[in-house]
Amino acid sequence: MARLWRTAGLVALLLIGLALPVLANGQSVAVVTDPVRLELEHTPERSLPADINVYSLGRRSDHLPAVIPQADRVVLRLSDRRVYVYDGDQVLDSYPVAIGTPETPTPTGEFEVMQMVVNPVWQSPWTGEVFAPGANSALGLRWIGFTSLPNGDIGFHGTPTVSSIGQAASNGCVRLTNEDVLSLYSHVRMGMTVVVES
């Protein structure tokens, strides 16, 4: 039991018969109180166990899905210039992409995610120069490799050249905005199926 009094700059808190004065002006004040008598009831019987599926805000199933979707494959449709993330028949996400040019096309077929790199380092295939990782790197913030060709690895990656998205503009890789490649990266895992359709 607690009581609070306010009088002429004095605030006193009475807690079980003990007064704790707190002064607004910094002076000491003696406070005398009567002791407080507490009477507690004791119930020896235990309450019944609560139904673990029922809460005051409703049942768990009212708020959470029965199954949380998890991606099982990625499908790249070159004609759509879009990559789709699937869980069974359900599309979880999709992102616009840039694909390979007619001279350096993105290969079609069924592949698997074989590389996942955070902040990849890019080496120019023309000059051999190595560029620091980051949002302005040619590979952006993430690399998701899914096949190797004689002229190099092919995969999804971020790009600072956002104007190329929706175009056939790459050397075979699949470009996404850095924001979209971060999201795609969160869906995929090593060994996941990647299907590339024309």
Buried (B, 14 or more C-beta within 10 A) or exposed (E): EEEEEEEEEBEBBBEEEEBEBEEEEEEEBEEEEEEEEEEEEEEEEEEEEEEEEEEEEEEEEEEEEEEEBEBBBBBBBBEBBBBBBBBEEEEBBBBBBBBBBEEBBBEEEEBEBBEBBEBBEBBEEEEEEEBEBBEBBBBBBBBBBBBEEEEEBBBBBBBBBBEBBBBBBBBBBBBBBBBBBBBBBEBBEEEBBBBBEE
